[in-house]
């Protein structure tokens, strides 16, 4: 528009833009209400107040917000090319996660070997999904953008917001845009799920220690026997828990019997547990000793440096270099103590409680009264 816009014209444009902005906010926020209203309503039961039915969650969509479940199930039927690989990828990642966390003397090693293959298969399915996802999403984004543009242009016309017919049309445009926006939100949720799925636990996290701790990671790398002994203990615990569960099920079922092979498995698990505990205790002391020894040396250096600083301060001499040394000695000492504490943490496990033998009933007395 050529020339300078008059003050009155500027004020009019600013007023309309502000009103338009408020209208957009209101329409967008209330769009969900209109969307719900657009759905076919259930017939009211006479004499009873109708409560809004909560959407039923689909257990397969555990990382997707529940409000998107119905639309995702619609996509499953109508966009199989996109959703079939998504479900396959999720199943494969879930299976990989189970194999990466399972414990048991026979199952752990074989399960861990399968994890890389499962992840590779999952990534192939994920790639198929992403290609179909991009193709499906682009038209929806374009349509949503077109509807918003049309609504914006309509609202910018002179006197538009004072015209009931124009306001009605704006409502319709923004309602339609809102529906597309919800679909796009559901699609984004589908894609974001992969951020959760691809994360596999590492060895340290399975033992309750953060893998982001560089000292902990170094301790684990330097003491593989200690870590393995801790895993074997978890294997034995898992096997014994399963056998206890099986024993309870057999006891409750008169058609089944606790076999000698079951008892042999229990004995084997207990024997392996005892050996692993012996190895763990030995490896803990072996791993801790160098750290504690070095920490003790550093402690003496810290103490002697502190005394030196005190002497220099009494004589009003410079102590900057000694404070720097003190900081370095103390930092090194703390690191060694932390490493020793982490080794102790790696060794922590709950020993099974020994079941007390039932008290024997006193034998009946012989003889008369």
Short mmCIF file of the C-alpha atoms (twelve columns), coordinates in Angstrom:
data_MODEL
# 
_entry.id   MODEL 
# 
loop_
_atom_site.group_PDB 
_atom_site.id 
_atom_site.type_symbol 
_atom_site.label_atom_id 
_atom_site.label_alt_id 
_atom_site.label_comp_id 
_atom_site.label_asym_id 
_atom_site.label_seq_id 
_atom_site.Cartn_x 
_atom_site.Cartn_y 
_atom_site.Cartn_z 
_atom_site.pdbx_PDB_model_num 
ATOM 1   C CA . UNK A 1   0.000   0.000   0.000  1 
ATOM 2   C CA . UNK A 2   1.649   3.242   -1.186 1 
ATOM 3   C CA . UNK A 3   1.956   6.406   0.879  1 
ATOM 4   C CA . UNK A 4   1.831   6.875   4.626  1 
ATOM 5   C CA . UNK A 5   -0.994  5.223   6.536  1 
ATOM 6   C CA . UNK A 6   -3.011  7.666   8.642  1 
ATOM 7   C CA . UNK A 7   -3.100  7.364   12.446 1 
ATOM 8   C CA . UNK A 8   -6.759  6.409   12.373 1 
ATOM 9   C CA . UNK A 9   -6.067  3.680   9.829  1 
ATOM 10  C CA . UNK A 10  -3.143  2.380   11.927 1 
ATOM 11  C CA . UNK A 11  -5.286  2.259   15.037 1 
ATOM 12  C CA . UNK A 12  -8.043  0.428   13.150 1 
ATOM 13  C CA . UNK A 13  -5.610  -2.197  11.847 1 
ATOM 14  C CA . UNK A 14  -4.035  -2.692  15.290 1 
ATOM 15  C CA . UNK A 15  -7.448  -3.040  16.904 1 
ATOM 16  C CA . UNK A 16  -8.595  -5.609  14.336 1 
ATOM 17  C CA . UNK A 17  -5.323  -7.584  14.658 1 
ATOM 18  C CA . UNK A 18  -5.628  -7.653  18.438 1 
ATOM 19  C CA . UNK A 19  -9.282  -8.752  18.295 1 
ATOM 20  C CA . UNK A 20  -8.338  -11.338 15.691 1 
ATOM 21  C CA . UNK A 21  -5.554  -12.656 17.928 1 
ATOM 22  C CA . UNK A 22  -7.986  -13.012 20.847 1 
ATOM 23  C CA . UNK A 23  -10.476 -14.737 18.582 1 
ATOM 24  C CA . UNK A 24  -7.846  -17.221 17.394 1 
ATOM 25  C CA . UNK A 25  -6.822  -18.012 20.981 1 
ATOM 26  C CA . UNK A 26  -10.420 -18.490 22.030 1 
ATOM 27  C CA . UNK A 27  -11.306 -20.597 18.998 1 
ATOM 28  C CA . UNK A 28  -8.193  -22.773 19.332 1 
ATOM 29  C CA . UNK A 29  -8.785  -23.381 23.034 1 
ATOM 30  C CA . UNK A 30  -12.436 -24.117 22.568 1 
ATOM 31  C CA . UNK A 31  -11.879 -26.190 19.433 1 
ATOM 32  C CA . UNK A 32  -11.663 -29.409 21.377 1 
ATOM 33  C CA . UNK A 33  -15.102 -28.720 22.795 1 
ATOM 34  C CA . UNK A 34  -16.466 -28.252 19.287 1 
ATOM 35  C CA . UNK A 35  -14.671 -31.391 18.139 1 
ATOM 36  C CA . UNK A 36  -16.324 -33.390 20.901 1 
ATOM 37  C CA . UNK A 37  -19.655 -31.820 20.052 1 
ATOM 38  C CA . UNK A 38  -19.212 -32.870 16.437 1 
ATOM 39  C CA . UNK A 39  -18.999 -36.542 17.447 1 
ATOM 40  C CA . UNK A 40  -22.258 -38.524 17.416 1 
ATOM 41  C CA . UNK A 41  -23.714 -38.367 20.920 1 
ATOM 42  C CA . UNK A 42  -24.962 -41.420 22.781 1 
ATOM 43  C CA . UNK A 43  -28.665 -41.497 23.514 1 
ATOM 44  C CA . UNK A 44  -29.380 -40.145 27.010 1 
ATOM 45  C CA . UNK A 45  -30.769 -42.544 29.597 1 
ATOM 46  C CA . UNK A 46  -33.978 -41.091 31.069 1 
ATOM 47  C CA . UNK A 47  -33.608 -39.866 34.639 1 
ATOM 48  C CA . UNK A 48  -29.811 -40.151 34.684 1 
ATOM 49  C CA . UNK A 49  -27.162 -37.502 34.171 1 
ATOM 50  C CA . UNK A 50  -24.801 -38.267 31.339 1 
ATOM 51  C CA . UNK A 51  -21.091 -38.332 32.163 1 
ATOM 52  C CA . UNK A 52  -18.482 -37.816 29.445 1 
ATOM 53  C CA . UNK A 53  -17.090 -41.210 28.484 1 
ATOM 54  C CA . UNK A 54  -13.351 -41.463 29.091 1 
ATOM 55  C CA . UNK A 55  -11.344 -42.768 26.145 1 
ATOM 56  C CA . UNK A 56  -10.293 -46.363 26.665 1 
ATOM 57  C CA . UNK A 57  -6.488  -46.751 26.595 1 
ATOM 58  C CA . UNK A 58  -4.950  -49.300 24.248 1 
ATOM 59  C CA . UNK A 59  -2.147  -51.205 26.051 1 
ATOM 60  C CA . UNK A 60  -0.151  -51.367 22.813 1 
ATOM 61  C CA . UNK A 61  0.084   -47.553 22.824 1 
ATOM 62  C CA . UNK A 62  1.542   -47.167 26.320 1 
ATOM 63  C CA . UNK A 63  3.771   -44.190 25.410 1 
ATOM 64  C CA . UNK A 64  1.071   -42.384 23.352 1 
ATOM 65  C CA . UNK A 65  -1.244  -39.903 25.156 1 
ATOM 66  C CA . UNK A 66  -4.617  -41.615 25.623 1 
ATOM 67  C CA . UNK A 67  -6.511  -38.870 23.761 1 
ATOM 68  C CA . UNK A 68  -4.789  -39.982 20.542 1 
ATOM 69  C CA . UNK A 69  -5.503  -43.719 20.869 1 
ATOM 70  C CA . UNK A 70  -8.732  -43.757 18.867 1 
ATOM 71  C CA . UNK A 71  -7.190  -41.877 15.940 1 
ATOM 72  C CA . UNK A 72  -4.121  -44.142 15.991 1 
ATOM 73  C CA . UNK A 73  -6.400  -47.196 15.822 1 
ATOM 74  C CA . UNK A 74  -8.126  -45.590 12.838 1 
ATOM 75  C CA . UNK A 75  -4.739  -45.117 11.205 1 
ATOM 76  C CA . UNK A 76  -3.968  -48.781 11.882 1 
ATOM 77  C CA . UNK A 77  -6.895  -49.709 9.624  1 
ATOM 78  C CA . UNK A 78  -6.563  -46.972 7.007  1 
ATOM 79  C CA . UNK A 79  -2.771  -46.499 6.837  1 
ATOM 80  C CA . UNK A 80  -1.388  -50.018 7.210  1 
ATOM 81  C CA . UNK A 81  1.715   -49.119 5.211  1 
ATOM 82  C CA . UNK A 82  2.678   -46.645 7.917  1 
ATOM 83  C CA . UNK A 83  1.319   -48.335 11.044 1 
ATOM 84  C CA . UNK A 84  2.295   -51.953 10.392 1 
ATOM 85  C CA . UNK A 85  6.050   -51.211 10.559 1 
ATOM 86  C CA . UNK A 86  5.438   -48.936 13.569 1 
ATOM 87  C CA . UNK A 87  3.849   -51.790 15.545 1 
ATOM 88  C CA . UNK A 88  6.517   -54.249 14.370 1 
ATOM 89  C CA . UNK A 89  9.295   -51.874 15.424 1 
ATOM 90  C CA . UNK A 90  7.709   -51.366 18.852 1 
ATOM 91  C CA . UNK A 91  7.368   -55.121 19.379 1 
ATOM 92  C CA . UNK A 92  10.997  -55.704 18.380 1 
ATOM 93  C CA . UNK A 93  12.304  -52.916 20.620 1 
ATOM 94  C CA . UNK A 94  10.185  -54.223 23.484 1 
ATOM 95  C CA . UNK A 95  11.542  -57.743 22.958 1 
ATOM 96  C CA . UNK A 96  15.111  -56.394 22.809 1 
ATOM 97  C CA . UNK A 97  14.533  -54.555 26.089 1 
ATOM 98  C CA . UNK A 98  13.268  -57.739 27.751 1 
ATOM 99  C CA . UNK A 99  16.286  -59.711 26.509 1 
ATOM 100 C CA . UNK A 100 18.605  -56.934 27.718 1 
ATOM 101 C CA . UNK A 101 17.190  -57.098 31.250 1 
ATOM 102 C CA . UNK A 102 16.354  -60.772 31.802 1 
ATOM 103 C CA . UNK A 103 18.348  -62.758 34.388 1 
ATOM 104 C CA . UNK A 104 18.860  -66.484 34.880 1 
ATOM 105 C CA . UNK A 105 21.823  -68.868 34.776 1 
ATOM 106 C CA . UNK A 106 20.785  -70.342 31.430 1 
ATOM 107 C CA . UNK A 107 18.981  -67.465 29.789 1 
ATOM 108 C CA . UNK A 108 21.010  -64.284 30.405 1 
ATOM 109 C CA . UNK A 109 23.960  -64.841 28.079 1 
ATOM 110 C CA . UNK A 110 21.902  -66.269 25.214 1 
ATOM 111 C CA . UNK A 111 19.336  -63.457 25.608 1 
ATOM 112 C CA . UNK A 112 21.998  -60.709 25.523 1 
ATOM 113 C CA . UNK A 113 23.395  -62.118 22.253 1 
ATOM 114 C CA . UNK A 114 20.013  -61.653 20.563 1 
ATOM 115 C CA . UNK A 115 19.685  -57.956 21.446 1 
ATOM 116 C CA . UNK A 116 21.811  -56.459 18.592 1 
ATOM 117 C CA . UNK A 117 19.932  -58.490 15.948 1 
ATOM 118 C CA . UNK A 118 16.538  -57.434 17.345 1 
ATOM 119 C CA . UNK A 119 17.562  -53.761 17.395 1 
ATOM 120 C CA . UNK A 120 18.800  -53.968 13.790 1 
ATOM 121 C CA . UNK A 121 15.451  -55.438 12.680 1 
ATOM 122 C CA . UNK A 122 13.560  -52.791 14.665 1 
ATOM 123 C CA . UNK A 123 15.538  -49.988 12.989 1 
ATOM 124 C CA . UNK A 124 14.600  -51.316 9.536  1 
ATOM 125 C CA . UNK A 125 10.917  -51.268 10.487 1 
ATOM 126 C CA . UNK A 126 11.333  -47.814 12.001 1 
ATOM 127 C CA . UNK A 127 12.812  -46.540 8.726  1 
ATOM 128 C CA . UNK A 128 9.823   -47.925 6.775  1 
ATOM 129 C CA . UNK A 129 7.493   -46.127 9.179  1 
ATOM 130 C CA . UNK A 130 9.352   -42.802 8.852  1 
ATOM 131 C CA . UNK A 131 9.155   -42.837 5.058  1 
ATOM 132 C CA . UNK A 132 5.402   -43.504 5.109  1 
ATOM 133 C CA . UNK A 133 5.013   -41.004 7.957  1 
ATOM 134 C CA . UNK A 134 6.574   -38.161 5.942  1 
ATOM 135 C CA . UNK A 135 4.364   -38.909 2.931  1 
ATOM 136 C CA . UNK A 136 1.207   -38.983 5.063  1 
ATOM 137 C CA . UNK A 137 1.995   -35.970 7.243  1 
ATOM 138 C CA . UNK A 138 2.840   -33.388 4.548  1 
ATOM 139 C CA . UNK A 139 -0.688  -33.101 3.053  1 
ATOM 140 C CA . UNK A 140 -2.167  -32.719 6.549  1 
ATOM 141 C CA . UNK A 141 0.266   -29.910 7.389  1 
ATOM 142 C CA . UNK A 142 -0.531  -28.218 4.072  1 
ATOM 143 C CA . UNK A 143 -4.280  -28.461 4.648  1 
ATOM 144 C CA . UNK A 144 -4.011  -27.110 8.220  1 
ATOM 145 C CA . UNK A 145 -1.896  -24.188 6.974  1 
ATOM 146 C CA . UNK A 146 -4.368  -23.372 4.185  1 
ATOM 147 C CA . UNK A 147 -7.307  -23.307 6.591  1 
ATOM 148 C CA . UNK A 148 -5.495  -20.987 9.001  1 
ATOM 149 C CA . UNK A 149 -4.453  -18.687 6.148  1 
ATOM 150 C CA . UNK A 150 -8.018  -18.492 4.859  1 
ATOM 151 C CA . UNK A 151 -9.296  -17.685 8.344  1 
ATOM 152 C CA . UNK A 152 -6.633  -15.023 8.854  1 
ATOM 153 C CA . UNK A 153 -7.352  -13.312 5.540  1 
ATOM 154 C CA . UNK A 154 -11.077 -13.380 6.226  1 
ATOM 155 C CA . UNK A 155 -10.621 -11.859 9.694  1 
ATOM 156 C CA . UNK A 156 -8.466  -9.028  8.263  1 
ATOM 157 C CA . UNK A 157 -11.282 -7.688  6.068  1 
ATOM 158 C CA . UNK A 158 -12.858 -4.389  7.109  1 
ATOM 159 C CA . UNK A 159 -15.668 -4.988  9.631  1 
ATOM 160 C CA . UNK A 160 -15.204 -8.782  9.469  1 
ATOM 161 C CA . UNK A 161 -15.416 -9.365  13.201 1 
ATOM 162 C CA . UNK A 162 -18.650 -7.424  13.457 1 
ATOM 163 C CA . UNK A 163 -20.330 -9.612  10.837 1 
ATOM 164 C CA . UNK A 164 -22.107 -12.674 12.356 1 
ATOM 165 C CA . UNK A 165 -21.846 -14.614 9.070  1 
ATOM 166 C CA . UNK A 166 -18.103 -13.999 8.876  1 
ATOM 167 C CA . UNK A 167 -17.694 -15.007 12.524 1 
ATOM 168 C CA . UNK A 168 -19.585 -18.220 11.849 1 
ATOM 169 C CA . UNK A 169 -17.330 -18.989 8.893  1 
ATOM 170 C CA . UNK A 170 -14.233 -18.249 11.001 1 
ATOM 171 C CA . UNK A 171 -15.439 -20.710 13.611 1 
ATOM 172 C CA . UNK A 172 -15.883 -23.364 10.925 1 
ATOM 173 C CA . UNK A 173 -12.420 -22.765 9.462  1 
ATOM 174 C CA . UNK A 174 -10.668 -22.864 12.810 1 
ATOM 175 C CA . UNK A 175 -12.632 -25.914 13.923 1 
ATOM 176 C CA . UNK A 176 -11.522 -27.723 10.810 1 
ATOM 177 C CA . UNK A 177 -7.934  -26.557 11.301 1 
ATOM 178 C CA . UNK A 178 -8.086  -27.748 14.897 1 
ATOM 179 C CA . UNK A 179 -9.062  -31.267 13.793 1 
ATOM 180 C CA . UNK A 180 -6.059  -31.380 11.467 1 
ATOM 181 C CA . UNK A 181 -3.876  -30.058 14.294 1 
ATOM 182 C CA . UNK A 182 -5.002  -32.894 16.552 1 
ATOM 183 C CA . UNK A 183 -4.170  -35.435 13.865 1 
ATOM 184 C CA . UNK A 184 -0.714  -33.919 13.485 1 
ATOM 185 C CA . UNK A 185 -0.228  -34.058 17.264 1 
ATOM 186 C CA . UNK A 186 -1.071  -37.763 17.232 1 
ATOM 187 C CA . UNK A 187 1.433   -38.346 14.431 1 
ATOM 188 C CA . UNK A 188 4.124   -36.486 16.377 1 
ATOM 189 C CA . UNK A 189 3.400   -38.708 19.385 1 
ATOM 190 C CA . UNK A 190 3.910   -41.783 17.197 1 
ATOM 191 C CA . UNK A 191 7.320   -40.533 16.169 1 
ATOM 192 C CA . UNK A 192 8.383   -39.463 19.672 1 
ATOM 193 C CA . UNK A 193 7.799   -42.986 21.005 1 
ATOM 194 C CA . UNK A 194 11.050  -44.066 19.376 1 
ATOM 195 C CA . UNK A 195 12.977  -41.842 21.797 1 
ATOM 196 C CA . UNK A 196 11.820  -44.223 24.570 1 
ATOM 197 C CA . UNK A 197 12.005  -47.444 22.576 1 
ATOM 198 C CA . UNK A 198 15.603  -47.298 21.394 1 
ATOM 199 C CA . UNK A 199 17.068  -46.803 24.888 1 
ATOM 200 C CA . UNK A 200 18.497  -50.064 26.179 1 
ATOM 201 C CA . UNK A 201 19.759  -50.366 29.782 1 
ATOM 202 C CA . UNK A 202 23.492  -50.822 30.289 1 
ATOM 203 C CA . UNK A 203 25.183  -53.150 32.760 1 
ATOM 204 C CA . UNK A 204 25.674  -50.573 35.495 1 
ATOM 205 C CA . UNK A 205 22.058  -49.406 35.462 1 
ATOM 206 C CA . UNK A 206 20.967  -53.034 35.931 1 
ATOM 207 C CA . UNK A 207 22.975  -52.979 39.153 1 
ATOM 208 C CA . UNK A 208 21.453  -49.692 40.308 1 
ATOM 209 C CA . UNK A 209 24.406  -47.445 39.420 1 
ATOM 210 C CA . UNK A 210 24.309  -44.498 37.012 1 
ATOM 211 C CA . UNK A 211 26.260  -45.180 33.834 1 
ATOM 212 C CA . UNK A 212 26.711  -41.409 33.370 1 
ATOM 213 C CA . UNK A 213 29.183  -41.447 36.250 1 
ATOM 214 C CA . UNK A 214 32.651  -41.641 34.647 1 
ATOM 215 C CA . UNK A 215 34.240  -43.032 37.840 1 
ATOM 216 C CA . UNK A 216 31.625  -45.795 38.064 1 
ATOM 217 C CA . UNK A 217 32.113  -46.707 34.395 1 
ATOM 218 C CA . UNK A 218 35.891  -46.885 34.875 1 
ATOM 219 C CA . UNK A 219 35.527  -49.030 38.007 1 
ATOM 220 C CA . UNK A 220 33.243  -51.435 36.111 1 
ATOM 221 C CA . UNK A 221 35.662  -51.643 33.155 1 
ATOM 222 C CA . UNK A 222 38.621  -52.303 35.473 1 
ATOM 223 C CA . UNK A 223 36.782  -54.980 37.484 1 
ATOM 224 C CA . UNK A 224 34.877  -57.232 35.068 1 
ATOM 225 C CA . UNK A 225 35.060  -60.232 37.424 1 
ATOM 226 C CA . UNK A 226 33.357  -58.227 40.163 1 
ATOM 227 C CA . UNK A 227 30.559  -57.135 37.808 1 
ATOM 228 C CA . UNK A 228 30.129  -60.675 36.467 1 
ATOM 229 C CA . UNK A 229 29.952  -62.125 39.996 1 
ATOM 230 C CA . UNK A 230 27.211  -59.609 40.787 1 
ATOM 231 C CA . UNK A 231 25.313  -60.649 37.652 1 
ATOM 232 C CA . UNK A 232 25.625  -64.343 38.503 1 
ATOM 233 C CA . UNK A 233 24.089  -63.600 41.901 1 
ATOM 234 C CA . UNK A 234 21.164  -61.889 40.119 1 
ATOM 235 C CA . UNK A 235 20.896  -64.953 37.815 1 
ATOM 236 C CA . UNK A 236 20.665  -67.266 40.809 1 
ATOM 237 C CA . UNK A 237 18.105  -65.046 42.529 1 
ATOM 238 C CA . UNK A 238 15.951  -64.999 39.383 1 
ATOM 239 C CA . UNK A 239 16.121  -68.794 39.012 1 
ATOM 240 C CA . UNK A 240 15.341  -69.411 42.665 1 
ATOM 241 C CA . UNK A 241 12.370  -67.028 42.524 1 
ATOM 242 C CA . UNK A 242 10.970  -68.897 39.506 1 
ATOM 243 C CA . UNK A 243 11.488  -72.269 41.200 1 
ATOM 244 C CA . UNK A 244 9.751   -71.025 44.372 1 
ATOM 245 C CA . UNK A 245 6.815   -69.860 42.252 1 
ATOM 246 C CA . UNK A 246 6.702   -73.213 40.455 1 
ATOM 247 C CA . UNK A 247 6.823   -75.077 43.772 1 
ATOM 248 C CA . UNK A 248 3.846   -73.071 45.074 1 
ATOM 249 C CA . UNK A 249 1.862   -73.775 41.885 1 
ATOM 250 C CA . UNK A 250 2.614   -77.512 42.120 1 
ATOM 251 C CA . UNK A 251 1.628   -77.572 45.792 1 
ATOM 252 C CA . UNK A 252 -1.723  -76.046 44.871 1 
ATOM 253 C CA . UNK A 253 -2.323  -78.572 42.078 1 
ATOM 254 C CA . UNK A 254 -2.773  -82.217 43.197 1 
ATOM 255 C CA . UNK A 255 -2.198  -83.482 39.623 1 
ATOM 256 C CA . UNK A 256 1.392   -82.157 39.573 1 
ATOM 257 C CA . UNK A 257 4.490   -83.242 41.493 1 
ATOM 258 C CA . UNK A 258 7.712   -81.537 42.517 1 
ATOM 259 C CA . UNK A 259 10.302  -83.620 40.661 1 
ATOM 260 C CA . UNK A 260 13.864  -84.545 41.547 1 
ATOM 261 C CA . UNK A 261 15.085  -82.456 38.574 1 
ATOM 262 C CA . UNK A 262 13.336  -79.398 40.065 1 
ATOM 263 C CA . UNK A 263 15.127  -80.040 43.352 1 
ATOM 264 C CA . UNK A 264 18.414  -80.437 41.469 1 
ATOM 265 C CA . UNK A 265 17.872  -77.003 39.874 1 
ATOM 266 C CA . UNK A 266 17.358  -75.475 43.327 1 
ATOM 267 C CA . UNK A 267 20.552  -77.053 44.665 1 
ATOM 268 C CA . UNK A 268 22.491  -75.953 41.605 1 
ATOM 269 C CA . UNK A 269 21.272  -72.363 41.948 1 
ATOM 270 C CA . UNK A 270 22.166  -72.278 45.665 1 
ATOM 271 C CA . UNK A 271 25.636  -73.760 45.040 1 
ATOM 272 C CA . UNK A 272 26.322  -71.309 42.212 1 
ATOM 273 C CA . UNK A 273 25.118  -68.455 44.427 1 
ATOM 274 C CA . UNK A 274 27.542  -69.435 47.202 1 
ATOM 275 C CA . UNK A 275 30.452  -69.560 44.745 1 
ATOM 276 C CA . UNK A 276 29.495  -66.203 43.219 1 
ATOM 277 C CA . UNK A 277 29.307  -64.611 46.675 1 
ATOM 278 C CA . UNK A 278 32.808  -65.914 47.471 1 
ATOM 279 C CA . UNK A 279 34.134  -64.477 44.200 1 
ATOM 280 C CA . UNK A 280 32.331  -61.186 44.821 1 
ATOM 281 C CA . UNK A 281 33.798  -60.764 48.306 1 
ATOM 282 C CA . UNK A 282 37.282  -61.576 47.042 1 
ATOM 283 C CA . UNK A 283 37.033  -59.226 44.060 1 
ATOM 284 C CA . UNK A 284 35.622  -56.402 46.192 1 
ATOM 285 C CA . UNK A 285 38.605  -56.468 48.557 1 
ATOM 286 C CA . UNK A 286 41.021  -56.847 45.659 1 
ATOM 287 C CA . UNK A 287 39.465  -53.875 43.795 1 
ATOM 288 C CA . UNK A 288 39.137  -51.597 46.840 1 
ATOM 289 C CA . UNK A 289 42.623  -52.057 48.285 1 
ATOM 290 C CA . UNK A 290 44.567  -49.888 45.753 1 
ATOM 291 C CA . UNK A 291 42.028  -47.065 46.030 1 
ATOM 292 C CA . UNK A 292 42.023  -47.087 49.849 1 
ATOM 293 C CA . UNK A 293 45.802  -47.319 49.974 1 
ATOM 294 C CA . UNK A 294 46.181  -44.343 47.640 1 
ATOM 295 C CA . UNK A 295 43.511  -42.399 49.526 1 
ATOM 296 C CA . UNK A 296 45.461  -42.923 52.780 1 
ATOM 297 C CA . UNK A 297 48.642  -41.559 51.158 1 
ATOM 298 C CA . UNK A 298 46.758  -38.530 49.874 1 
ATOM 299 C CA . UNK A 299 45.190  -37.976 53.292 1 
ATOM 300 C CA . UNK A 300 48.677  -37.663 54.813 1 
ATOM 301 C CA . UNK A 301 49.653  -35.187 52.092 1 
ATOM 302 C CA . UNK A 302 46.494  -33.159 52.794 1 
ATOM 303 C CA . UNK A 303 47.292  -33.059 56.526 1 
ATOM 304 C CA . UNK A 304 50.944  -32.080 56.024 1 
ATOM 305 C CA . UNK A 305 49.978  -29.395 53.499 1 
ATOM 306 C CA . UNK A 306 47.396  -27.962 55.891 1 
ATOM 307 C CA . UNK A 307 50.071  -27.735 58.611 1 
ATOM 308 C CA . UNK A 308 52.448  -26.026 56.205 1 
ATOM 309 C CA . UNK A 309 49.755  -23.459 55.311 1 
ATOM 310 C CA . UNK A 310 49.139  -22.752 58.995 1 
ATOM 311 C CA . UNK A 311 52.850  -22.178 59.590 1 
ATOM 312 C CA . UNK A 312 53.182  -19.866 56.579 1 
ATOM 313 C CA . UNK A 313 50.096  -17.877 57.573 1 
ATOM 314 C CA . UNK A 314 51.545  -17.318 61.062 1 
ATOM 315 C CA . UNK A 315 54.713  -15.966 59.434 1 
ATOM 316 C CA . UNK A 316 52.579  -13.969 56.967 1 
ATOM 317 C CA . UNK A 317 54.066  -15.698 53.944 1 
ATOM 318 C CA . UNK A 318 52.376  -16.461 50.612 1 
ATOM 319 C CA . UNK A 319 50.279  -19.623 50.605 1 
ATOM 320 C CA . UNK A 320 48.706  -19.590 47.125 1 
ATOM 321 C CA . UNK A 321 50.782  -22.488 45.768 1 
ATOM 322 C CA . UNK A 322 50.161  -24.578 48.874 1 
ATOM 323 C CA . UNK A 323 46.406  -24.003 48.697 1 
ATOM 324 C CA . UNK A 324 46.493  -25.138 45.079 1 
ATOM 325 C CA . UNK A 325 48.358  -28.308 46.090 1 
ATOM 326 C CA . UNK A 326 45.905  -28.850 48.948 1 
ATOM 327 C CA . UNK A 327 42.975  -28.629 46.518 1 
ATOM 328 C CA . UNK A 328 44.599  -31.125 44.138 1 
ATOM 329 C CA . UNK A 329 45.469  -33.598 46.920 1 
ATOM 330 C CA . UNK A 330 41.972  -33.367 48.403 1 
ATOM 331 C CA . UNK A 331 40.306  -33.787 44.989 1 
ATOM 332 C CA . UNK A 332 42.388  -36.888 44.213 1 
ATOM 333 C CA . UNK A 333 41.677  -38.321 47.659 1 
ATOM 334 C CA . UNK A 334 37.911  -37.814 47.212 1 
ATOM 335 C CA . UNK A 335 38.004  -39.530 43.810 1 
ATOM 336 C CA . UNK A 336 39.753  -42.578 45.260 1 
ATOM 337 C CA . UNK A 337 37.306  -42.754 48.178 1 
ATOM 338 C CA . UNK A 338 34.398  -42.441 45.752 1 
ATOM 339 C CA . UNK A 339 35.760  -45.317 43.661 1 
ATOM 340 C CA . UNK A 340 36.041  -47.490 46.785 1 
ATOM 341 C CA . UNK A 341 32.471  -46.571 47.777 1 
ATOM 342 C CA . UNK A 342 31.221  -47.485 44.289 1 
ATOM 343 C CA . UNK A 343 32.889  -50.882 44.561 1 
ATOM 344 C CA . UNK A 344 31.032  -51.405 47.832 1 
ATOM 345 C CA . UNK A 345 27.807  -50.409 46.089 1 
ATOM 346 C CA . UNK A 346 28.452  -52.915 43.289 1 
ATOM 347 C CA . UNK A 347 28.766  -55.615 45.934 1 
ATOM 348 C CA . UNK A 348 25.491  -54.821 47.713 1 
ATOM 349 C CA . UNK A 349 22.839  -57.486 47.424 1 
ATOM 350 C CA . UNK A 350 20.175  -58.824 49.728 1 
ATOM 351 C CA . UNK A 351 21.068  -62.195 51.167 1 
ATOM 352 C CA . UNK A 352 18.164  -64.644 51.208 1 
ATOM 353 C CA . UNK A 353 16.669  -65.129 54.640 1 
ATOM 354 C CA . UNK A 354 17.132  -68.580 56.122 1 
ATOM 355 C CA . UNK A 355 13.788  -70.144 56.874 1 
ATOM 356 C CA . UNK A 356 13.463  -71.307 60.434 1 
ATOM 357 C CA . UNK A 357 12.663  -74.979 60.856 1 
ATOM 358 C CA . UNK A 358 9.215   -75.517 62.379 1 
ATOM 359 C CA . UNK A 359 9.353   -76.107 66.141 1 
ATOM 360 C CA . UNK A 360 9.088   -79.741 67.030 1 
ATOM 361 C CA . UNK A 361 6.113   -80.771 69.102 1 
ATOM 362 C CA . UNK A 362 7.060   -82.278 72.485 1 
ATOM 363 C CA . UNK A 363 6.826   -86.073 72.561 1 
ATOM 364 C CA . UNK A 364 3.940   -87.440 74.658 1 
ATOM 365 C CA . UNK A 365 4.981   -88.582 78.151 1 
ATOM 366 C CA . UNK A 366 5.005   -92.254 78.841 1 
ATOM 367 C CA . UNK A 367 3.338   -93.727 81.881 1 
ATOM 368 C CA . UNK A 368 0.274   -92.867 83.892 1 
ATOM 369 C CA . UNK A 369 -1.184  -89.612 85.076 1 
# 
